[in-house]
Amino acid sequence: MNMINTKKSFVGLSALCFCLALPASAGSLERAKRIHDRLAGVPPSESVLLGMAADIDAGNIEQAAYTAMDNPSFYNVTLKNWAAPWTNRDFDPFVPLNDYVATLIGIVRDDVDFRELLYGDVLYSASGTSGIPAYSTSDNAHYEALESGNYSLQDVLVQAPQSSVTGLPTAATAGVMTSRAASQAFFKDGTNRAMFRFTLLNHLCNDLEQVHDISRVPDRIRQDVTRSPGGDSRVFLNNCIGCHSGMDPMAQAFAYYNYEYDVDGDPEGANGRLVYNAAGDTDPETGTRVQEKYHINENNFIYGFITPDDQWENRWRDGINTRLGWSDLLSGNGSGAKSMGQELAHSDAFAQCQVEKVFATVCLRQPGNASDRAEVDSIKARFINDGYKLKQVFADTADFCKGP
């Protein structure tokens, strides 16, 4: 009998001590764990959990979210897996770390204006890290070593001008569009339209089907697009023209870029590199700075547009695609990838896309009901007004989806 009473007293004392050690409510502890799991992808330590729960009880949920994002896994796991599918045509999230993903992670970590992802002269690497191969324009060994060595990207990534690392002219840098990883995926072979299409899809959340508009003037559609697919011109007039009349004038911004690699010995281009025809360079096939790929299959329609330079124009500023919210502060035309990247990144669709993608990652669902859509609009407004800091979007979304 005494043993039973002693045991009951011990259990009661243990429970009392446990309660005294956890001043936060059970609800705030659960919400803190959920926020940490969603943002960092790993369970929090006891001290971090208690600190986050205390912040939640005090109404400072934003601070709780920033505590969760201070975990290295937010960068090494959450952001890496979030961005990796955008770096390849198969949307594979399991590709090795690369300069595209590392640059995105660095921009988020440092609260850099996220629009610079598409036009900044910026590159993040772990330059000078002992035991890691130096950044190379012809392989991905630097980033693969960082990943295999389980280095904390939060700690080792350093920002540098992309032009100083890759040798591109400053005016030719365009954020991740001119990263080596994006070049391998979207400038390799083809006609460089892939770079435009996948950038539109990944960063404005619109594929070509969503921007299809047959009312645009087709005068800048290149020669390689037949005007009578299968011998039927109606297919061109009702289908092909809807994408190419808007895409081709925009993709002209990439006219001086190519990804060079050994086609026979290295068919995947693992050791290839981005090349750019700077002022004074001449392509032997075109006789101008324009890459040969812009003149391929010219006999498909010899009266089509012959690309003379990298002057681009946004034909979607009129018509149904005004819905993408183009900036009134920009002209809608220019030369080269940098200014075209600004056109895309300064659109309302760019901001909307980032918020919706963060929402899907943190809340584990697409924004579907009226409450979700209203919250997305609110978070987007703060994202725009506060300088396009993406960590703030993660924090605000975690607040909304933390649960009751």
Phi, psi and omega in degrees: 000316178297323179296320180295315180298320179297318180296318179297320179296321180295316179297317180297319179295319180298315180297320180297315180297320181297318180294321179294330181281343183238081182291340181287154178287158178300324180296318181289326175297317180294318179293321178297317179295320180295316178300314181295316180299317183290322184275317184262337179079006178222156178292148178279158171290165182300316183294320178294317179301313181296320179295318178295318180297321178296319177297320179296315179297330180275001180083009181258066184291329178300317178296323177298319179293320179293328175297317178297321181285351176279353175286133181305334182291338175300322180274312185288331185245298187298304182291323180297312180290332179293317187269334186307320181297339182283352186263005181209159186286341181268000182056038182281119180279354186257016176291155179297157173306142180214180186291331176299306182294316181298321179293319176299315180299316179296319178298318178293313182302317187269006181056037173288145174311115188295343178295335180295348175305331183255001179208355184288151171273072190218141176209136176250132175214177177255050183306130178087359179289126184298135176083001181251131177302148179293157176302138179231142176279357184236010171199173183250018187300325181303309185283326177295324177292323176298317182289314181293332178275359178056038177290147176283110181294334176300328186262325193263340185289135181233136179275142174213156173299128179304322182298326181284339182264320186261343182087359175294146170300145181307319182292343182265355179280143181214057177056225183287344177296331178254020170288161179295320182297314179294323179297316179298321183282320194240346173260348182291124180059203173060211187231011183071002173294332181300322180299319179290314184299313183286331175292317176300317182290313186282332188240351171238002177055033176228126172269176185298330178297326182283339181252010182303123182212107184277002182271355181281150180291131186266019190290346181248021173280129188292170183292337185285350179266111179294143179271357178221069180301126182066019180081010184237106182293341179296329178297317178295313186291331184254354183226290187304317184298331183296329178265310189291330182294333176263322184288314186299318176295333179279316182291349175298340178301336183262017189298338184260005185254149173204161175245114183262136180201169179278103185300320183276313184275341184216067188298336178274353179073026182299332180244025177275181181208155175285134175237152183219130177277101180280175178304130182099342176279145179226127175284129184296336182274324183263338182075009178225190176285347183292134179293149182305325184301339178283351181243011183287157177052041183293341181279355176298324174200094189295342180269005179287178185288133175254115186292118182263340186195194182253028177285122182246161179213138179266098180284350182274005174287346173242160178086199188294337185272010167297342179299342180285351172073059180289145184289133175287347181277352179247159187273340182086011175204165181170198180230133173086169186291327184298309182291328176291324175297323176296319179302316180289314186289336181268010177276158175294327181297326178297311180297316180301318182297314182298317182294317180295323180290321176296318179303313181297325180287316185279320184268352179061031175197159173283149175295115190242322184260179184298322179295317178299313184294323177295320179293319177301317179298320180293315180295321179298319180299318179291321177305313181292313186288335183259019172091023175057049177265115189285332176301326178296324177295317177298318181294315181295321180292321178297323177300312183294324186258017184288341181093166182287000000 
